[in-house]
Amino acid sequence: MSEWVDLAFVTAGSRDLPVDERVAVVQRYGRVVIATVAEDAVDDVEAVESAGLTVARRRGDVDEDVWESLGRAERLALDAYWLRHSQEYRRGKDDRPGQGASWNHPDFTPPDPPQGVDLDPAAGLNDRLRGSVGLALVIVSGPGDLAFTNYQREHVVAEVQSGLRWLGNMWQLQRVTFEVDIYVPTITAPADPGLPPRSGRRSGVTRP
């Protein structure tokens, strides 16, 4: 089985990655593209930089003019990609509660029982992802301690990127392209004191 590597690119306008069967998953955030490729194809895929694409393994690979031309969501996608490849992020993954434990571990809280009525299965669904899949990610920031920091937003997007990488790579028959829109609205409504506390609402997202 091939090992897989994520590569980030900044495209020039409508420029896209060349078709390569060794690219399993593509995540597109405007002009920012993250491709999951077979490890033995990394050099070949990175070679497309000469064809008008910028390989963005680190912040220093993106010159200031290009960075300033990117929108907020595009920058956030790149920041999240770089975070995912940082030692800090990887240490957090290795040290997270339950790492390596089985799904039926006796110390874990079991899921809630199903509720509602049984429905007939929907017709016409694909068993596997294929083609283009649209995804909207909405990160709602509130006032005071309900506000997301920049790091927390990056962490949320990094987790989404990791999930899409796994989902597309594990279940697709042909290359899957995720078209991702990120929205970061801010609301001013205060927390409702009558609701139960949600102390774990951003567990593991706060920078240590």
FIROKE-542159 format. One record per residue: residue in three letters; x, y, z of N, C-alpha, C, CB in turn. Coordinates in Angstrom, 2 decimals. Atoms other than C-alpha are relative to their C-alpha. Glycine has a CB too. Layout:
FIROKE-542159
Ala,X,Y,Z,X,Y,Z,X,Y,Z,X,Y,Z;
...
//
This chain:
FIROKE-542159
Met,0.84,-1.20,0.00,0.00,0.00,0.00,0.88,1.25,0.00,-0.95,0.01,1.22;
Ser,-0.78,-1.23,0.09,1.29,3.46,-0.88,-0.16,0.83,1.26,-0.41,0.81,-1.22;
Glu,0.09,-1.03,-1.02,2.12,6.02,1.76,-0.45,1.28,-0.70,1.38,0.20,0.75;
Trp,0.58,-1.19,0.60,0.40,9.37,1.22,0.56,1.25,0.64,-1.51,-0.02,0.13;
Val,-0.59,-1.27,-0.43,1.73,12.91,1.48,-0.92,1.13,-0.47,1.45,0.18,-0.56;
Asp,0.79,-1.18,0.38,-0.16,16.23,1.48,0.93,1.10,-0.50,-0.84,0.51,1.19;
Leu,-0.74,-1.12,0.57,1.17,19.03,-0.72,-0.95,1.18,-0.17,0.66,-0.38,-1.35;
Ala,0.81,-1.21,0.16,-0.11,22.62,-0.74,0.54,0.82,-1.17,0.00,0.84,1.30;
Phe,-0.35,-0.84,1.14,-0.14,24.84,-3.82,-0.82,1.28,0.04,-0.22,-0.76,-1.33;
Val,0.76,-1.20,0.29,-1.15,28.39,-4.61,-0.07,0.12,-1.52,0.66,1.28,0.66;
Thr,0.17,-0.02,1.45,-2.60,28.56,-8.10,-0.03,1.44,-0.51,-1.28,-0.74,-0.40;
Ala,0.05,-1.30,0.65,-2.36,31.44,-10.52,-1.33,0.12,-0.73,1.20,0.20,-0.98;
Gly,1.31,-0.19,0.63,-5.96,32.45,-11.26,-0.74,-1.32,-0.11,0.16,0.64,-1.38;
Ser,0.78,1.21,0.23,-7.88,29.57,-12.82,0.88,-1.23,-0.21,-0.91,0.18,-1.19;
Arg,-0.93,1.11,0.20,-4.77,27.39,-13.09,-0.32,-1.12,0.98,1.46,0.48,0.16;
Asp,0.30,1.13,-0.87,-5.33,23.87,-11.70,1.13,-1.01,-0.10,-1.36,-0.65,-0.38;
Leu,-0.98,1.06,0.04,-3.24,20.81,-10.93,-0.20,-0.87,-1.24,-0.08,-0.84,1.27;
Pro,0.15,0.95,1.10,-2.50,18.57,-13.91,-0.59,-1.31,0.51,1.36,-0.25,-0.68;
Val,0.59,1.28,-0.39,-4.44,15.31,-13.86,1.11,-1.03,0.18,-1.04,-0.49,-1.06;
Asp,-0.99,1.03,-0.30,-2.33,12.58,-12.24,-0.71,-1.05,0.84,1.25,0.59,0.76;
Glu,0.72,1.06,-0.70,-3.73,9.22,-11.16,0.55,-0.24,1.40,0.06,-1.29,-0.79;
Arg,-0.59,0.19,-1.33,-1.40,9.30,-8.15,-0.43,1.09,0.98,1.51,-0.03,-0.11;
Val,0.63,-0.98,-0.89,-3.29,12.31,-6.74,-1.34,-0.58,0.42,-0.18,1.41,-0.69;
Ala,1.21,0.69,-0.46,-5.98,10.67,-4.57,-1.10,0.96,0.40,0.33,-0.90,1.16;
Val,0.98,-0.94,-0.54,-7.68,13.67,-2.96,0.48,1.42,-0.29,-0.21,-0.22,1.53;
Val,-0.30,-1.42,0.18,-7.83,17.37,-3.81,-0.96,0.80,0.86,-0.10,0.43,-1.51;
Gln,0.81,-0.96,-0.75,-9.04,20.05,-1.41,0.28,1.38,-0.59,0.32,-0.04,1.55;
Arg,-0.18,-1.30,0.63,-9.63,23.40,-3.09,-0.66,1.09,0.84,-0.57,0.00,-1.44;
Tyr,0.47,-1.16,-0.76,-9.96,26.61,-1.07,0.32,1.24,-0.82,0.68,0.07,1.43;
Gly,-0.31,-1.11,0.90,-10.17,29.25,-3.77,1.25,-0.31,-0.80,0.17,1.30,0.79;
Arg,-1.25,0.21,0.73,-6.67,29.59,-5.18,0.96,-0.93,0.71,0.68,1.33,-0.24;
Val,-0.85,0.92,-0.75,-5.19,27.32,-2.50,-0.50,-1.42,-0.23,0.00,0.35,1.52;
Val,0.33,1.39,0.28,-5.10,23.63,-3.39,0.89,-0.89,0.86,0.17,-0.34,-1.51;
Ile,-0.75,0.99,-0.77,-4.08,20.78,-1.07,-0.25,-1.35,-0.64,-0.42,0.00,1.51;
Ala,0.10,1.26,0.72,-3.36,17.51,-2.85,0.62,-1.11,0.84,0.68,0.08,-1.38;
Thr,-0.52,1.20,-0.65,-2.94,14.09,-1.24,0.52,-0.92,-1.09,-1.10,-0.71,0.88;
Val,-0.64,0.73,1.09,-0.47,12.21,-3.42,0.79,-1.18,0.55,0.91,0.93,-0.83;
Ala,-0.84,1.13,-0.37,1.37,8.91,-3.35,1.42,0.50,0.24,-0.02,-1.09,-1.11;
Glu,-1.33,-0.48,-0.39,4.76,9.32,-1.70,1.00,-0.06,-1.13,0.52,-0.81,1.17;
Asp,-0.94,0.13,1.11,6.60,8.11,-4.78,-0.28,0.96,-1.15,-0.01,-1.41,-0.52;
Ala,0.35,-0.96,1.05,4.88,10.81,-6.87,0.26,1.44,0.42,-1.45,-0.17,-0.39;
Val,-0.15,-1.36,-0.52,5.81,13.83,-4.71,0.86,0.86,-0.93,0.62,-0.03,1.39;
Asp,-0.89,-0.80,0.85,8.71,14.97,-6.90,-0.65,0.37,-1.32,1.30,-0.77,-0.26;
Asp,0.65,-0.27,1.28,6.67,14.67,-10.09,-1.09,1.06,0.15,-0.59,-1.29,-0.59;
Val,1.10,-0.94,-0.18,3.68,16.56,-8.69,0.55,1.39,0.36,-0.96,-0.49,1.10;
Glu,-0.58,-1.30,-0.35,5.86,19.29,-7.16,0.63,0.68,-1.21,1.04,-0.16,1.11;
Ala,-0.63,-0.57,1.19,7.51,19.76,-10.56,-0.93,0.90,-0.79,0.51,-1.09,-0.89;
Val,0.93,-0.86,0.73,4.34,21.47,-11.80,0.17,1.46,0.39,-1.44,-0.44,0.25;
Glu,-0.22,-1.39,-0.40,5.57,24.60,-10.00,0.46,0.83,-1.19,1.03,0.09,1.14;
Ser,-0.49,-0.73,1.16,7.35,25.56,-13.22,-1.10,0.34,-0.98,1.08,-0.80,-0.69;
Ala,1.11,-0.23,0.92,3.98,25.46,-14.97,-0.98,1.04,0.53,-0.74,-1.29,-0.28;
Gly,0.84,-1.09,-0.49,2.55,28.34,-12.92,-0.64,-0.23,1.35,-1.06,0.26,-0.97;
Leu,0.50,0.27,-1.34,1.82,26.79,-9.51,1.13,0.15,1.01,-0.62,-1.42,0.08;
Thr,-0.99,-0.18,-1.05,3.62,27.68,-6.29,-0.17,-1.09,1.06,-0.11,1.41,0.63;
Val,0.02,0.99,-1.07,4.47,24.81,-3.94,0.19,0.74,1.31,1.10,-1.09,-0.20;
Ala,0.01,-0.79,-1.24,3.74,26.12,-0.43,0.19,-0.91,1.20,-1.32,0.79,0.14;
Arg,-0.26,0.88,-1.14,5.34,23.69,2.01,0.12,0.80,1.30,1.28,-0.80,-0.24;
Arg,-0.17,-0.85,-1.19,6.06,26.59,4.40,-0.30,1.44,-0.38,1.45,-0.13,0.59;
Arg,0.37,-1.40,0.24,5.23,30.27,4.79,1.01,0.70,-0.90,-0.12,0.75,1.31;
Gly,-1.04,-0.66,0.79,8.54,31.30,3.25,-0.06,-0.32,-1.49,1.33,-0.38,0.51;
Asp,0.12,0.33,1.42,7.60,29.62,-0.04,-0.96,0.92,-0.74,-0.45,-1.44,-0.15;
Val,1.00,-0.89,0.61,4.83,32.18,-0.64,0.48,1.44,0.14,-1.42,-0.19,0.66;
Asp,-0.53,-1.36,-0.10,6.15,35.62,-1.52,-1.09,0.96,0.46,0.58,0.46,-1.36;
Glu,0.91,-0.93,-0.67,4.57,38.67,0.06,-1.11,0.49,-0.92,0.77,1.17,0.55;
Asp,1.02,-0.47,0.93,2.75,39.87,-3.05,-1.11,-1.04,-0.18,0.63,0.34,-1.36;
Val,0.99,1.07,0.14,1.04,36.50,-3.49,-0.82,-0.13,1.28,0.68,-1.35,-0.35;
Trp,0.70,0.11,-1.29,0.20,36.31,0.23,-1.03,1.11,0.17,1.00,0.04,1.16;
Glu,0.92,-1.13,-0.13,-1.38,39.77,0.18,-1.18,-0.11,-0.96,0.75,1.30,-0.22;
Ser,1.09,0.12,0.98,-3.46,38.83,-2.86,-1.02,-1.07,0.39,0.58,-0.32,-1.37;
Leu,0.90,1.07,-0.42,-5.06,35.86,-1.06,-1.09,0.54,0.91,0.77,-1.11,0.70;
Gly,1.08,-0.37,-0.89,-8.40,36.16,0.68,0.19,-0.62,1.38,-1.33,-0.43,-0.58;
Arg,-0.12,0.48,-1.38,-8.95,35.47,4.37,-0.11,-1.52,0.10,-1.07,0.65,0.87;
Ala,0.20,1.45,-0.05,-10.22,31.92,3.82,1.18,-0.74,-0.63,-1.31,-0.37,-0.73;
Glu,-1.15,0.64,0.65,-7.32,31.09,1.48,1.21,0.01,0.93,0.34,0.71,-1.32;
Arg,-1.11,-0.05,-0.96,-4.77,32.27,4.06,-0.24,-0.97,1.15,0.17,1.43,0.54;
Leu,0.32,0.90,-1.09,-6.58,30.33,6.76,0.26,-1.46,-0.40,-1.47,0.18,0.43;
Ala,-0.25,1.36,0.47,-6.39,27.16,4.65,1.49,-0.31,0.00,-0.56,-0.19,-1.41;
Leu,-1.45,0.22,0.00,-2.63,27.58,4.24,0.54,-0.06,1.44,0.71,1.12,-0.78;
Asp,-0.45,0.03,-1.40,-2.09,28.41,7.94,-0.34,-1.33,0.65,-0.62,1.16,0.79;
Ala,0.42,1.29,-0.56,-4.03,25.26,8.85,0.87,-1.13,-0.54,-1.48,-0.27,-0.32;
Tyr,-0.87,1.02,0.59,-1.96,23.17,6.45,1.38,0.02,0.68,0.16,0.23,-1.53;
Trp,-1.31,-0.10,-0.65,1.28,24.48,7.95,-0.07,-0.45,1.46,0.54,1.43,-0.07;
Leu,0.17,0.45,-1.38,-0.06,23.89,11.47,0.00,-1.53,0.06,-1.32,0.56,0.60;
Arg,0.08,1.47,0.00,-0.85,20.25,10.62,1.36,-0.66,-0.13,-0.90,-0.47,-1.12;
His,-1.33,0.57,0.21,2.78,19.72,9.67,1.01,0.49,1.04,0.48,0.34,-1.39;
Ser,-0.90,-0.48,-1.06,4.21,21.36,12.80,0.21,-1.08,1.06,-0.57,1.29,0.64;
Gln,-0.27,0.95,-1.08,5.82,19.41,15.63,-1.00,0.15,1.13,1.43,0.18,0.52;
Glu,0.96,-0.26,-1.07,3.45,21.06,18.11,-1.31,-0.73,-0.25,-0.26,1.51,0.14;
Tyr,1.26,0.65,0.34,0.38,19.74,16.29,0.14,-1.51,0.09,-0.45,0.41,-1.41;
Arg,-0.20,1.45,-0.01,1.81,16.26,15.90,0.16,-0.53,1.42,1.22,-0.38,-0.84;
Arg,-0.10,0.42,-1.40,2.75,16.08,19.58,-1.38,-0.03,0.65,0.93,0.95,0.78;
Gly,1.36,-0.01,-0.55,-0.82,17.05,20.47,-0.80,-1.21,-0.44,-0.71,1.27,-0.43;
Lys,0.69,1.20,0.49,-2.13,14.21,18.29,0.48,-1.24,0.74,0.22,-0.16,-1.51;
Asp,-0.55,1.17,-0.66,0.22,11.71,19.90,-0.42,-0.08,1.47,1.52,0.01,-0.10;
Asp,0.29,-0.03,-1.44,-0.72,12.82,23.43,-1.48,0.14,0.31,0.75,1.12,0.64;
Arg,1.41,-0.25,-0.28,-4.49,13.20,23.03,-0.63,-1.17,0.74,-0.76,0.27,-1.31;
Pro,0.66,1.08,-0.75,-6.80,11.21,25.34,-0.55,-1.07,-0.94,-1.13,0.57,0.86;
Gly,0.54,1.10,0.79,-7.66,7.79,23.99,0.83,-0.37,-1.21,-1.35,0.34,-0.44;
Gln,-0.82,0.31,1.17,-4.86,7.76,21.40,0.38,-1.49,0.01,1.26,0.88,-0.03;
Gly,-0.35,1.41,0.14,-4.44,4.18,20.18,-0.99,-0.97,0.60,1.30,-0.23,0.60;
Ala,0.98,0.89,-0.63,-7.43,2.83,22.13,-1.03,-0.46,-1.03,-0.69,0.70,1.18;
Ser,1.03,0.52,0.90,-10.11,0.72,20.46,-1.30,0.77,0.19,-0.23,-1.51,0.25;
Trp,1.26,-0.74,-0.05,-13.54,2.16,19.69,-0.89,-0.46,1.15,-0.74,-0.14,-1.31;
Asn,0.86,0.51,-1.06,-15.22,-0.08,22.28,0.71,-0.04,1.36,-0.50,-1.40,-0.36;
His,-0.74,-0.07,-1.27,-12.85,0.85,25.11,-1.00,0.22,1.15,1.07,1.15,-0.02;
Pro,1.02,-0.09,-1.06,-14.76,0.39,28.42,-0.03,1.34,0.73,0.24,-1.08,1.00;
Asp,-0.03,-1.28,-0.70,-13.69,3.79,29.77,-0.64,1.13,-0.79,1.41,0.37,0.33;
Phe,0.58,-1.05,0.83,-15.28,5.71,26.90,-1.51,0.06,0.22,0.32,-0.24,-1.48;
Thr,1.44,-0.18,-0.14,-18.77,7.15,27.11,-0.70,-0.56,-1.24,-0.36,1.51,0.20;
Pro,0.69,0.57,1.18,-21.12,5.12,24.89,-0.86,1.05,-0.68,-0.87,-1.21,0.40;
Pro,0.85,-0.97,0.70,-23.12,6.97,22.22,-1.43,-0.03,0.53,0.00,-0.28,-1.50;
Asp,1.41,-0.04,-0.38,-26.67,8.09,22.94,-0.79,-0.98,-0.84,-0.57,1.43,-0.15;
Pro,0.84,0.91,0.80,-29.37,5.64,21.86,-0.68,0.77,-1.13,-1.06,-0.69,0.89;
Pro,0.68,-0.69,1.13,-31.05,6.42,18.52,-1.36,0.51,0.43,-0.14,-0.93,-1.22;
Gln,1.29,-0.60,-0.30,-34.11,8.65,18.67,-0.80,0.19,-1.27,0.18,1.33,0.73;
Gly,0.84,-0.27,1.16,-37.05,9.35,16.39,-0.56,-1.27,-0.59,0.78,0.75,-1.05;
Val,0.66,1.14,0.66,-38.81,7.07,13.95,0.90,-0.53,-1.10,-1.38,0.41,-0.58;
Asp,-0.76,0.61,1.09,-37.33,4.68,11.45,-0.53,0.53,-1.33,-0.10,-1.55,0.06;
Leu,0.37,-0.49,1.32,-37.30,6.00,7.90,0.47,-0.98,-1.05,0.59,1.40,-0.26;
Asp,-0.44,0.83,1.11,-37.10,4.15,4.65,1.32,0.54,-0.54,-1.07,-0.06,-1.11;
Pro,-1.28,-0.49,0.54,-33.60,4.33,3.15,-0.21,0.86,-1.23,0.92,-1.18,-0.34;
Ala,0.08,-0.88,1.16,-33.10,7.12,0.66,0.51,-0.72,-1.24,0.80,1.30,0.24;
Ala,-0.40,0.65,1.26,-32.73,6.10,-2.97,1.02,0.87,-0.72,-1.23,-0.26,-0.91;
Gly,-0.87,-0.71,0.91,-30.05,7.03,-5.43,1.27,0.55,0.63,-0.73,1.10,-0.60;
Leu,-1.24,-0.48,-0.63,-27.08,7.51,-3.04,1.18,-0.84,-0.47,-0.12,-0.04,1.53;
Asn,-1.21,0.73,0.35,-23.54,6.57,-4.04,0.56,-0.68,1.25,1.05,0.93,-0.63;
Asp,-0.64,0.67,-1.12,-21.82,4.02,-1.84,1.35,0.63,0.32,0.17,-1.49,-0.30;
Arg,-1.31,-0.60,-0.20,-18.56,5.90,-2.28,-0.01,1.42,-0.58,1.11,-0.86,-0.66;
Leu,-0.15,-1.34,0.53,-17.52,9.48,-2.86,0.67,-0.06,-1.37,0.82,0.89,0.96;
Arg,-0.64,-0.09,1.30,-16.60,10.42,-6.40,-0.24,1.39,-0.56,-0.55,-1.09,-0.97;
Gly,0.18,-1.29,0.65,-16.11,13.53,-8.48,0.24,1.16,0.95,-1.38,0.10,-0.59;
Ser,-0.13,-1.22,-0.80,-16.57,16.95,-6.84,-1.02,0.00,1.13,-0.18,1.25,-0.88;
Val,0.85,-0.06,-1.19,-17.99,17.41,-3.35,0.10,1.41,0.59,0.42,-1.09,1.06;
Gly,0.01,-1.34,-0.58,-19.03,20.83,-2.00,-0.08,-0.08,1.52,-1.16,0.82,-0.55;
Leu,0.00,-0.03,-1.45,-18.37,21.66,1.64,0.09,1.45,0.47,1.18,-0.84,0.57;
Ala,-0.06,-1.33,-0.63,-19.12,24.83,3.64,0.36,-0.18,1.46,-1.35,0.77,-0.14;
Leu,-0.45,0.03,-1.39,-17.26,25.28,6.92,-0.29,1.36,0.62,1.53,-0.36,0.11;
Val,0.40,-1.24,-0.64,-18.79,27.92,9.21,0.53,-0.01,1.44,-1.56,0.18,-0.02;
Ile,-0.59,-0.12,-1.34,-16.80,28.96,12.31,-0.57,1.27,0.62,1.58,0.02,-0.04;
Val,0.71,-1.14,-0.58,-19.05,31.22,14.39,0.72,0.44,1.28,-1.50,-0.35,0.30;
Ser,-0.71,-0.54,-1.16,-17.19,33.43,16.85,-0.92,0.96,0.75,1.30,0.72,-0.43;
Gly,0.86,-0.83,-0.83,-19.03,35.04,19.76,0.78,1.03,0.78,-0.80,-0.85,0.94;
Pro,-0.68,-1.02,-0.82,-18.21,37.76,22.30,0.78,-0.63,1.16,-1.02,1.02,0.55;
Gly,-0.72,0.43,-1.20,-15.74,37.43,25.16,0.67,-1.34,-0.16,-0.93,-0.05,1.15;
Asp,-0.65,1.30,0.05,-14.66,33.89,25.93,-0.63,-0.93,-1.03,-0.04,-0.64,1.35;
Leu,0.59,0.78,1.09,-16.88,32.64,23.10,0.67,0.30,-1.34,-1.48,0.28,-0.08;
Ala,-0.70,-0.36,1.23,-14.54,34.20,20.54,1.10,-1.02,-0.31,0.59,1.43,0.11;
Phe,-1.10,0.85,0.44,-12.20,31.99,18.53,1.26,0.85,-0.20,-0.37,-0.75,-1.31;
Thr,-1.27,-0.64,0.31,-8.55,32.99,18.52,0.44,-0.45,-1.40,1.08,-0.36,1.06;
Asn,-0.51,0.41,1.30,-6.59,32.81,15.26,0.49,-1.45,0.04,1.14,0.93,-0.44;
Tyr,-0.52,1.36,-0.12,-4.90,29.64,16.50,-1.14,-1.01,0.02,0.85,-0.14,1.26;
Gln,1.12,0.93,-0.07,-8.22,28.00,17.32,-0.68,-0.18,-1.35,-1.01,0.49,1.03;
Arg,0.57,0.13,1.35,-9.60,28.79,13.86,0.89,-0.87,-0.88,-0.18,1.40,-0.65;
Glu,-0.94,0.82,0.78,-6.46,27.32,12.29,-0.13,-1.47,0.39,1.44,0.49,0.21;
His,0.10,1.37,-0.48,-6.85,24.24,14.46,-1.27,-0.67,-0.53,0.02,-0.03,1.53;
Val,1.25,0.56,0.52,-10.48,23.72,13.41,0.15,-0.36,-1.48,-1.17,1.01,0.19;
Val,-0.17,0.28,1.43,-9.59,23.99,9.72,0.99,-1.14,-0.21,0.48,1.28,-0.75;
Ala,-0.97,1.10,0.10,-6.59,21.69,10.23,-0.68,-1.35,0.24,1.15,0.20,1.01;
Glu,0.72,1.25,-0.26,-8.90,19.04,11.71,-0.90,-0.37,-1.17,-0.82,0.12,1.30;
Val,0.85,0.26,1.17,-11.28,19.39,8.76,0.86,-0.53,-1.15,-0.76,1.29,-0.44;
Gln,-0.89,0.46,1.06,-8.39,19.03,6.32,0.44,-1.44,0.23,1.22,0.90,-0.10;
Ser,-0.40,1.37,-0.31,-7.23,15.88,8.11,-1.13,-0.98,-0.27,0.45,-0.11,1.47;
Gly,1.16,0.86,0.23,-10.74,14.44,7.97,-0.28,-0.22,-1.48,-1.21,0.57,0.66;
Leu,0.25,0.13,1.43,-11.18,15.15,4.26,1.08,-0.86,-0.65,-0.05,1.37,-0.67;
Arg,-1.10,0.82,0.52,-7.79,13.63,3.52,-0.30,-1.47,0.26,1.35,0.41,0.66;
Trp,0.27,1.40,-0.34,-8.76,10.43,5.34,-1.24,-0.51,-0.73,-0.19,-0.15,1.52;
Leu,1.26,0.43,0.58,-12.33,10.29,4.06,0.13,-0.28,-1.49,-1.08,1.04,0.24;
Gly,-0.12,0.20,1.44,-11.49,10.75,0.42,0.93,-1.13,-0.35,0.48,1.26,-0.65;
Asn,-0.99,1.01,0.33,-8.46,8.50,0.49,-0.48,-1.41,0.35,1.29,0.29,0.73;
Met,0.44,1.32,-0.43,-10.19,5.65,2.32,-1.17,-0.54,-0.81,-0.38,0.04,1.44;
Trp,1.26,0.48,0.53,-13.48,5.51,0.47,-0.24,0.31,-1.46,-1.10,0.57,0.79;
Gln,0.28,-0.38,1.37,-13.05,6.80,-3.04,0.49,-1.06,-0.99,0.65,1.33,-0.32;
Leu,-0.43,0.86,1.10,-12.82,4.80,-6.26,0.82,0.78,-1.00,-1.21,-0.64,-0.68;
Gln,-0.74,-0.90,0.85,-11.64,7.74,-8.32,0.34,1.24,0.81,-0.80,0.37,-1.29;
Arg,-0.42,-1.18,-0.73,-10.07,11.03,-7.33,-1.21,0.83,0.44,0.94,0.85,-0.84;
Val,1.05,-0.84,-0.55,-12.29,13.15,-5.10,0.54,1.41,0.15,-0.51,-0.55,1.36;
Thr,-0.36,-1.41,-0.16,-12.17,16.95,-5.21,-1.01,0.66,0.93,0.05,0.73,-1.37;
Phe,0.84,-0.72,-0.94,-13.53,18.85,-2.22,0.11,1.49,-0.28,0.39,-0.33,1.46;
Glu,0.05,-1.44,0.19,-14.58,22.41,-3.03,-0.46,0.61,1.33,-0.97,0.41,-1.19;
Val,0.27,-0.42,-1.38,-14.40,24.08,0.39,-0.12,1.52,0.07,1.12,-0.50,0.95;
Asp,0.18,-1.41,-0.33,-15.82,27.47,1.35,0.05,0.15,1.52,-1.36,0.55,-0.56;
Ile,-0.12,-0.24,-1.44,-14.87,28.85,4.78,-0.61,1.36,0.32,1.50,-0.06,0.46;
Tyr,0.62,-1.25,-0.47,-16.99,31.47,6.55,0.31,0.15,1.48,-1.55,0.00,-0.26;
Val,-0.35,-0.27,-1.40,-15.95,33.11,9.82,-0.83,1.18,0.50,1.53,0.30,0.16;
Pro,0.83,-1.10,-0.49,-18.93,35.20,11.02,0.22,0.25,1.49,-1.48,-0.29,-0.27;
Thr,-0.07,-0.37,-1.42,-18.90,37.05,14.34,-1.36,0.49,0.45,1.09,1.10,0.24;
Ile,1.28,-0.43,-0.55,-22.01,37.44,16.47,0.24,0.68,1.35,-0.97,-1.21,0.16;
Thr,-0.14,-0.74,-1.26,-22.57,39.69,19.48,-0.90,-0.52,1.10,-0.29,1.46,-0.24;
Ala,0.92,0.53,-1.01,-25.26,37.67,21.28,0.79,-0.68,1.12,-1.00,-0.99,-0.64;
Pro,-0.72,0.65,-1.11,-24.02,36.69,24.76,-0.48,-1.42,0.22,-0.18,0.81,1.29;
Ala,0.38,1.36,-0.32,-24.10,33.14,26.07,-1.27,0.01,0.86,1.15,-0.74,0.73;
Asp,1.24,0.13,-0.79,-27.45,32.02,27.53,0.34,-0.66,1.33,-1.09,-0.82,-0.78;
Pro,-0.35,0.59,-1.30,-26.86,31.49,31.28,-0.92,-1.14,0.41,-0.01,1.07,1.06;
Gly,0.92,1.07,-0.35,-29.85,29.15,31.38,0.36,-1.34,-0.62,-1.36,0.37,-0.42;
Leu,-0.40,1.25,0.63,-28.14,26.57,29.18,1.06,-0.70,0.84,0.53,0.26,-1.42;
Pro,-1.03,0.71,-0.76,-25.98,23.82,30.70,1.38,0.37,-0.50,-0.21,-1.52,-0.09;
Pro,-1.35,-0.37,0.41,-22.22,24.50,30.65,0.53,-0.96,-1.05,0.95,0.03,1.21;
Arg,-0.62,0.81,1.04,-20.24,23.26,27.65,1.50,0.14,0.16,-0.46,0.42,-1.43;
Ser,-1.41,-0.21,-0.31,-16.79,23.10,29.21,0.92,-0.62,-1.04,0.33,-0.55,1.35;
Gly,-0.84,0.68,0.98,-15.53,20.80,26.47,-0.22,0.47,-1.41,-0.23,-1.45,0.07;
Arg,0.39,-0.40,1.35,-16.75,22.85,23.52,1.17,0.18,-0.94,-0.78,1.27,0.04;
Arg,-1.17,-0.11,0.86,-13.23,23.51,22.28,1.16,-0.75,0.63,0.37,1.49,-0.24;
Ser,-1.03,0.78,-0.65,-11.34,20.84,24.17,1.09,-0.38,-0.99,-0.59,-1.25,0.64;
Gly,-1.12,0.35,0.85,-7.88,20.31,22.73,0.35,1.04,-1.03,-0.27,-1.26,-0.67;
Val,-0.26,-1.01,1.02,-8.00,23.47,20.62,0.81,1.16,0.56,-1.31,0.50,-0.58;
Thr,-0.72,-1.11,-0.60,-6.50,25.94,23.10,1.50,-0.24,-0.10,-0.41,0.19,1.46;
Arg,-1.46,0.14,0.12,-2.83,26.58,22.46,0.60,-0.25,1.38,0.63,1.27,-0.66;
Pro,-0.60,0.27,-1.31,-0.75,25.04,25.28,0.98,1.09,0.41,0.70,-1.35,0.00;
//
